[in-house]
Amino acid sequence: MKIGITGAEGRIGGYLRAGLSVAHQINSFTLTGQQFDSTVVDISDADAMNGAFSGLDAVIHLAGDPSPAGSWESMLKNNIIGTFNVLEESRRAGVRKVVFASTNHTQHGETMGASPEILDMSKRVMLRLNDYFNPSSIYGASKATGEIYGRLFARHHGVQFVAMRIGAIGDEDSPLRSVGKPSEDYNRAMFLSRRDLVTAFKKALEVDRDFTLAYVISNNGRRIFDMRETNETLGFYPEDDAETFFEKP
Ligand SMILES: NC(=O)c1ccc[n+]([C@@H]2O[C@H](COP(=O)([O-])OP(=O)(O)OC[C@H]3O[C@@H](n4cnc5c(N)ncnc54)[C@H](O)[C@@H]3O)[C@@H](O)[C@H]2O)c1
C-alpha cells in the first residue's frame, strides 16, 4: 500500500516509519525539512494541503500537538483544523482510509486524578469504547472532535476511519521512567510498547470497516480500558504488559 504519514518526524512517526516500511511505501509529511525524504506542509493550512494526498491509499494521521497541557489556540489550529484538513484532503484525493492518532485522554477525565497524567486509583472502572467522551483536557476534547469529524467523513464521504485511542508511549520502550512519581499508576495502566504500537497500526491498515474505535495500549495487568471490542474488531491482541517491567529484579 502507498501510505502517507503526517507528523512523520515525531516520536510515533519514527517508530511507525521503521515498523511499516518493509511492507508499505511510506510518504512522509512533516512540518519542517528532515534528514529523510518528506513533503513539508502545515496541516492547518487548507490551501497548502490541497493536492498533498493524491495517489495515496491510506493516511496515518499523527501530526498535532500531543500535550495534555496544550493551549486552546494550539489545539484549535493543529488538532481540530489540522485534522479537518487531513480528512477533507483525503476525501478529495480518494484516499480509502485515515488512521487517526486519538488518545486515552478522550475518556480519561473519568479516571483522572489531580492532572491528566495521574490516575485516581479509587475509581475502579473498566472503560469501554462506547462509553461517552469524558476528556481530561482541552487536548482530550480536541481529539474527541477529530473522532467526530472522522465519523462524519466515514458515514458520508466514503473515507474509512480508524480512531486509535493511544495510551502512553515515550522515548524509552518501558514504563519505568515514572516509578515513584505521581504518574506511575497512569503509566502502568496506559503503557504502550513499540512492538504493540506497530502491530496495532498494521491491523488498522488491514481492517475493512467504515468506522472503528480502538484502544491502543499494551496488555497491561492494571489497564482501565476493556480490550475485548478492540480484540474483536481490529484483531489487535497486544503482547506486552507494563507489569513485567516492574517484576524484574
Ligand atoms: N506519545 C503518546 O503517548 C501519545 C498518546 C496518545 C496520542 N498521541 C498522539 O499521537 C500523535 C503523535 O504523537 P508523538 O508522541 O509522536 O508526538 P510528537 O510531538 O513527537 O509528533 C507530532 C508531530 O506533529 C507535527 N506537527 C504538529 N503540528 C503540525 C502541523 N500543524 N502541521 C504539520 N505537522 C505538525 C510536529 O512537528 C511533530 O513532529 C499526536 O497526534 C499525539 O496527540 C500520542
The ligand as a Tripos MOL2 file, in Angstrom:
@<TRIPOS>MOLECULE
LIG
   44    48     1     0     0
SMALL
NO_CHARGES

@<TRIPOS>ATOM
      1 N1          3.0530    9.6970   22.6130 N.am      1 LIG1
      2 C1          1.9230    9.3320   23.2120 C.2       1 LIG1
      3 O1          1.9450    8.7270   24.3080 O.2       1 LIG1
      4 C2          0.5910    9.6310   22.5730 C.ar      1 LIG1
      5 C3         -0.5740    9.1780   23.2260 C.ar      1 LIG1
      6 C4         -1.8210    9.4090   22.6440 C.ar      1 LIG1
      7 C5         -1.8940   10.0780   21.4360 C.ar      1 LIG1
      8 N2         -0.7720   10.5490   20.8380 N.ar      1 LIG1
      9 C6         -0.9150   11.2810   19.5750 C.3       1 LIG1
     10 O2         -0.0690   10.7070   18.5990 O.3       1 LIG1
     11 C7          0.4170   11.7150   17.7140 C.3       1 LIG1
     12 C8          1.9450   11.6400   17.6540 C.3       1 LIG1
     13 O3          2.4460   11.8080   18.9690 O.3       1 LIG1
     14 P1          4.0160   11.8880   19.2690 P.3       1 LIG1
     15 O4          4.1920   11.4380   20.6670 O.co2     1 LIG1
     16 O5          4.7780   11.2400   18.1680 O.co2     1 LIG1
     17 O6          4.2170   13.4710   19.2390 O.3       1 LIG1
     18 P2          5.3410   14.3540   18.5270 P.3       1 LIG1
     19 O7          5.1810   15.7320   19.0520 O.co2     1 LIG1
     20 O8          6.6700   13.6880   18.6540 O.co2     1 LIG1
     21 O9          4.8930   14.3100   16.9780 O.3       1 LIG1
     22 C9          3.8840   15.1330   16.4600 C.3       1 LIG1
     23 C10         4.4100   15.7420   15.1800 C.3       1 LIG1
     24 O10         3.3640   16.5150   14.5830 O.3       1 LIG1
     25 C11         3.9660   17.5940   13.9220 C.3       1 LIG1
     26 N3          3.0010   18.6930   13.8040 N.ar      1 LIG1
     27 C12         2.4150   19.3850   14.8220 C.ar      1 LIG1
     28 N4          1.6080   20.3350   14.3180 N.ar      1 LIG1
     29 C13         1.6750   20.2320   12.9690 C.ar      1 LIG1
     30 C14         1.0930   20.9480   11.9100 C.ar      1 LIG1
     31 N5          0.2500   21.9890   12.1190 N.pl3     1 LIG1
     32 N6          1.3730   20.5690   10.6470 N.ar      1 LIG1
     33 C15         2.2200   19.5460   10.3990 C.ar      1 LIG1
     34 N7          2.8300   18.8410   11.3730 N.ar      1 LIG1
     35 C16         2.5590   19.1820   12.6370 C.ar      1 LIG1
     36 C17         5.1520   18.0120   14.7930 C.3       1 LIG1
     37 O11         6.1440   18.6380   14.0140 O.3       1 LIG1
     38 C18         5.5830   16.6950   15.4150 C.3       1 LIG1
     39 O12         6.7260   16.1830   14.7950 O.3       1 LIG1
     40 C19        -0.0970   13.0500   18.2480 C.3       1 LIG1
     41 O13        -1.2220   13.4260   17.5000 O.3       1 LIG1
     42 C20        -0.4840   12.7320   19.6820 C.3       1 LIG1
     43 O14        -1.5240   13.5680   20.1320 O.3       1 LIG1
     44 C21         0.4650   10.3430   21.3790 C.ar      1 LIG1
@<TRIPOS>BOND
     1     1     2 1
     2     2     3 2
     3     2     4 1
     4     4     5 ar
     5     4    44 ar
     6     5     6 ar
     7     6     7 ar
     8     7     8 ar
     9     8     9 1
    10     8    44 ar
    11     9    10 1
    12     9    42 1
    13    10    11 1
    14    11    12 1
    15    11    40 1
    16    12    13 1
    17    13    14 1
    18    14    15 2
    19    14    16 1
    20    14    17 1
    21    17    18 1
    22    18    19 2
    23    18    20 1
    24    18    21 1
    25    21    22 1
    26    22    23 1
    27    23    24 1
    28    23    38 1
    29    24    25 1
    30    25    26 1
    31    25    36 1
    32    26    27 ar
    33    26    35 ar
    34    27    28 ar
    35    28    29 ar
    36    29    30 ar
    37    29    35 ar
    38    30    31 1
    39    30    32 ar
    40    32    33 ar
    41    33    34 ar
    42    34    35 ar
    43    36    37 1
    44    36    38 1
    45    38    39 1
    46    40    41 1
    47    40    42 1
    48    42    43 1
@<TRIPOS>SUBSTRUCTURE
     1 LIG1         1 GROUP 0 **** ****
